[in-house]
Amino acid sequence: MNTVTIPNKNGHTINDFSNEEIGDDHLFTSLDTPIKPSAFELSDEEKKERISILFSEIMDVLGLDLTDDSLQGTPKRVAKMYIDEIFSGLDPKNKPKIALFDNKYQYNQMLVEKNITFYSNCEHHFVPIIGKAHVAYKSSGKVIGLSKLNRIVQYYAKRPQVQERLTNQIANELKTVLNTEDVAVIIDAKHLCVASRGVQDDTSATVTTYYGGEFNTPAKIAELQNYLNN
């Protein structure tokens, strides 16, 4: 059986696989989102202006009439959407500020926030990933506001993503914020790069999981799944 090694920065591969041959294979290179050091040298407004110009070129190459009333504002709308909305999680300034509170109720069982709807984008084709995240943790003495769990999911979802990385990024953020290994993250998502192009399978979904600390036992996994299925 052939093994595939991720292409290096020069685009080369080993084992004689090219990027084209790898094709739609679900590959990613690191836990961290690959952001270049100069990513934040331009202001948001400068980025919007550049994206607008470049997207105009894409539309022009496609043969669209940019003088049409319906299309002439599209490049600026796309640029604003990229920076302010669907890729806003790339910018650390948009990271949610998290306040912790003492666990005064002495609640020592798992807390589960399920069915957190998110919209992300596949970094391979820049088309949507639509799914639900379920997160759980056991307090180490501190608790977090419930809405902040949603915001952490949304922050990491709003960037070009791979589902495996998204799952681990959410889990690692929760572990850091809550100072505990007792964290679980389950993501169930539909990838439009599978549904709307390529194999065009509109019925399949992808599930990824992270079980840390006490959650990484058959009994706790079964307990968590029972909560999610009810």
BELWOTA-V495398 format. One record per residue. PHI is phi in degrees with one decimal (NA if undefined). NEAR is the number of other C-alpha atoms within 10 Angstrom. Layout:
# BELWOTA-V495398
phi;near
PHI;NEAR
PHI;NEAR
This chain:
# BELWOTA-V495398
phi;near
NA;3
-74.2;7
-110.2;8
-110.4;15
-104.4;15
-59.7;17
-59.3;16
-82.7;10
-65.6;7
-89.5;6
85.2;9
-82.4;13
-128.2;16
-117.0;12
63.1;9
65.2;10
-101.5;17
-94.8;15
-58.5;13
-65.3;7
-71.5;9
-65.3;15
58.2;12
-88.2;14
-55.5;10
-84.5;11
-116.2;16
-149.0;17
-100.9;12
-162.2;8
-69.5;14
-80.8;11
-61.8;18
-71.5;12
-115.5;10
-76.1;7
-57.8;7
-90.0;7
-58.4;10
-117.3;13
-73.2;9
-87.2;11
-73.5;10
-59.2;14
-67.2;12
-64.8;11
-63.6;17
-60.8;22
-63.4;15
-68.0;15
-63.2;19
-58.5;20
-64.0;14
-68.6;14
-71.0;16
-59.4;21
-65.8;15
-61.0;13
-62.2;15
-65.0;12
-62.5;9
-70.1;9
93.9;9
-81.1;14
-89.8;12
-74.4;16
-88.5;9
-65.8;9
-56.6;9
-75.9;9
-104.7;14
-65.5;14
-93.6;14
-62.9;16
-56.0;23
-69.9;18
-64.8;13
-63.7;18
-60.8;22
-63.7;20
-62.5;14
-60.2;17
-79.7;20
-88.7;16
-125.8;13
-71.4;21
-118.9;20
-67.0;20
-72.9;22
-72.6;21
-95.7;17
-57.8;10
-65.9;9
-93.1;11
-65.2;15
-66.2;14
-84.4;9
-110.4;13
-104.8;12
-105.2;12
-129.3;10
-62.6;12
-79.8;14
-69.2;9
-78.8;7
54.2;10
-83.7;12
-114.4;12
-103.2;9
-68.6;18
-108.3;16
-121.9;19
-111.2;18
-113.5;18
59.9;16
-81.8;16
-73.0;16
-139.9;19
-126.3;17
-125.3;27
-137.9;23
-65.3;19
-75.3;18
-85.0;16
-131.2;12
55.9;14
-122.1;17
-66.0;19
-113.3;22
-119.9;18
-162.0;19
-128.0;18
-111.8;23
-120.2;21
-125.2;26
-145.7;21
-152.5;28
-117.8;22
-64.5;22
-99.9;14
127.3;16
-124.5;17
-128.1;20
-122.6;18
-59.7;11
-59.1;11
-64.3;9
-69.6;14
-62.3;21
-61.6;19
-67.0;16
-63.4;20
-59.1;26
-64.4;23
-60.0;23
-78.0;25
-74.6;28
-84.6;23
-164.5;25
-58.9;24
-136.9;22
-121.3;20
-60.9;25
-61.6;18
-65.7;19
-56.5;25
-58.9;24
-71.5;21
-64.8;20
-62.5;24
-62.4;26
-66.0;20
-64.8;15
-63.9;24
-62.4;18
-68.4;10
-64.6;14
-89.9;22
53.8;14
-151.9;19
-87.5;21
-83.9;21
-135.5;28
-134.6;30
-136.7;27
-127.3;23
-123.4;23
-122.6;17
-141.5;21
-107.5;20
-104.1;22
-70.5;20
-69.5;22
-93.6;18
-78.3;15
-105.1;13
-149.0;13
58.5;11
-70.9;10
53.7;12
-103.9;15
-90.0;14
-105.5;8
-81.2;11
-138.5;14
-116.2;12
-119.4;15
-126.8;16
-137.6;18
-136.4;18
-123.0;20
-118.2;18
57.8;14
-64.8;18
-74.2;23
-89.6;15
-134.6;12
-56.1;10
-66.0;11
-71.1;15
-62.9;14
-65.1;12
-63.3;13
-65.0;19
-62.7;12
-64.5;10
-63.9;11
-70.5;14
-87.7;6
-99.2;5
